[in-house]
Amino acid sequence: MTNVAIIYYSGTGNVHKLAVAAAGAAEKAGAEVRLRRVPELVNESLAPDFTEWTQSWEEHAQTARDVALASVDDLDWADAVLWGTPGRYGLLAAPLKQFIDQTFALHARRGLVNKVMSAFTSTGTQHGGQESTILSLSNVFYHWGAIIVPPGVVDDIQLAPSNGNPYGVSAVAGLQAVPGHLAENVTEDNLAAIEFQTRRTLEIATALRKGLSTD
C-alpha cells in the first residue's frame, strides 16, 4: 500500500476543500492517507484588517479545527505528498513555508529523496500568481531530490475553463455579493481535477516504489 500525505495551509477554506477531495480520491484508489493541515502563524488580532477576509478566516478555522496538524514525521512516512497553499503575491503562503523550513534534518539525511510531490493552489483572482505559486513549491522539491508529478494536460478535465493549469489544480476565489464573506469558489471541475491529479500522483508513486524495491 502506498502512503500518501496531503499537507496544506488554507486561510479561508478553498484550499481545504481541495485537500479534502484529494484525500478522498487517494483513499478510493487504495492508498494509506494522512490529511494534515498547517496552522496559522497569526492570531485573530493580527489577521488582515478587512471584514471579508476576517469573517471567512474565522469560519474556516472552526470548520478545519479537527484536522490533525502536519509534522515532519508525516513527510518521512509518505511515499507521495500533495501540497496545497493559497497564492500570496505569487508565492506559497508563509505558514506552509515555515513548516517546510522545519524539514532540514530529514533533508540532511536524504529522507526526502525520490518521494513524489505534487501541488495545488487557490488565488483571489484568475491571474493571481497561480502558476508561480506552484513553481515556488517546486523549487523546494528540487533541493530535496524529490520527483515532481504535475497533472499536465493529459486528461480532458484539465481543459475545463476553471482549470487549464498543467502545473497543478488552481481554484479562483473572490469577493461575494454578500458583505462580510469571501467567495468559496471551488468548482466541480476543480474537484474533478484534483481527484485526477491525486490519482496520477499515486500511480507514479506506486510504480516508483515498486521499481525501486526490485533494484
N, C-alpha and C positions, 0 to 999 in steps of 0.2 A: 504494500500500500504506500502510495506517495504522500508525503507530508506537505501540506500547503498552508502557509500563513498569509492572512490578509491583514496588513498593517496600515492604518490610516489615521489621518487627522481630519476632522470636519468641524468647521465653525458653526454653520447654520443648518446642516443636515443633508445637503446634496451629496457630498462625498460619502457620508454614512450610508445613504440609500444604495449607492453603487457598491459599497463594500459588502453590505448585507446580501445583495444579489450575487456578488462574486462568491461569497461563502456558500450560498445555496447551490450554485452551479457546481462548485468543487465537490460538495457532499454528494450531489446527484451523480457525479461522474465517478464516485467511489474513493475519493481521497480522504485522508485524515486531515481535518481542518481546524485551524485556530483563527478566530476572528478577534483582532486586538486593536484597540484604539490608543492613540497617543493623547495624553491630557493637555489641557490648556496651560500656557505659560503665564497668563494673566488672570486676575480675579475680576469679579463683576465691576468693581470700581475703576478698573483700568481698561475695560473694553472700549472699543471705538465709540466715540461720542456722537452717534446719531441713532435715532429711535428705531429705525427699521432693523439695523443690524443687531442692536442690543436685545430687542424683543425676540427675534428669531434665534439668537445665540442662547438666550435663557431657555427657550422652549426646547431647543435641541439638546442642551445639557441634561434636561430631565429625560428625554427620550433615550439617550445613549448611556445613562448612568450605570446600567447593569452590564455593559460590555466590558470585559476584562481589559486591564491596561497591558500594553505591549512591554516586553522585556527583551534583552539581548538573547536570552535563552530561547525565545521563540525563533530567532534567526538561526541559532545553532541547530535547532530541531528540524527546521524546514528544509525540504528539497527545493521548494519553489516559494517565492514571495511575490504577492501582488501588493503594490504600494499605492495608496490613494492620498491625494493632497489637493486643497484648493490652490489655484494660482495666485501668487502675491507679487504683483509687478513682474510677472514673467518668471518667477522663481517658486520653488517649493516653500510652503509655509514654515515659519520659524519653529513651531513645536515639533514638526517632523524632523527638521534639521537638527534640533537639539538631541532628539532620540538617536539619529544617525551618528552624531558625534560621540555617543557612548559605545560605539562598536569597535573602538581601536584595539582592545585586547583580543577580541575574536578575529579581527582582520589580521593582526600581527602574527597570529598562529595559523594563518591561512585557512581560517574556518569558514570563509565565505566563497572560496574558490569553487567555480563550476556550479554554484547554486543558480537556479533560473530566476530571473527578475522580470517583472512587467509592471507598468504603471498606468494610472488613470487620474483624471483631474476634473475640476469644475471651476469655471470663472464667471465673473459677474456679467460679462458681455461676450459676444460671439468672437471678437478678435482681442480677447483679454489676455493673451500670452499663453494659451493652452499648450501649444507645441513646445515653446521654450521652457515651460514648467516641467514637462515630461523629460525634455532633454537635460534639464538641470539635475534630475534624478539619475539619468544615465551616466552623467559624469562621475557620480559616486560608484555606480556599478562597475565602470571601467577600472577604477582603483582596486576594487575587490577581486577582479578577475572572474566576475560573475558572467553568466550567459544571458544576454538581453533578448527577450522574446516580445516583439511588438505584434499587434493584431494584423498590421499590414492592410493591404487591400486585397484580401484573399477570400472574402465572403461577402455576399450581397448586402448583408446588414451594414457593412462599412460604407456603402454607397447611399445610405439613408440621409436625408437632408440634415438631420440633427446630429449625425456622427461625422463621417468624412475625414477622420484623422487617423492616418496609418501608424502614428506613434503610440497612441493609447486612447481609450474612450474618454471623451470630453463632453461634459454637460454644460449648459449655459443657464446661469441664474440671473436674476434681475429684480427690479422693484415691482411689487404687485400694485394693483389699483387700490387695494385695501391699505389704508395708512397703518404704519406700525409693524409691517411684516415684510420680509424679503420673500421673493418667489422661491418655491421649491420646484424647479423645472426639470427634474429628471424625467425624460420621456420614456415611453415604452420601447422606442428604438434604442435609447441609451441602455436600458436594462437588458435588451436582447444582445446588444453589442458587448456589454461587459460579461455576459454569460459566454459568448463566443470567445472573447479574449481569455477568459479563465480556462475554458476547455483547451484552447490552443496551448496555453502556458503549461497546463497539466500534462498534455500529451508529450510535449517536448521534454519536460522534467522527467516523466516516467521513462521515456526512451533513453534519455541520457543516463539516468540512474541504472537501468538495466545494462546498457552498453558498458559503462564503467565497471560494473560488477563482474563482467565477463573478461575484462582485460587481463 
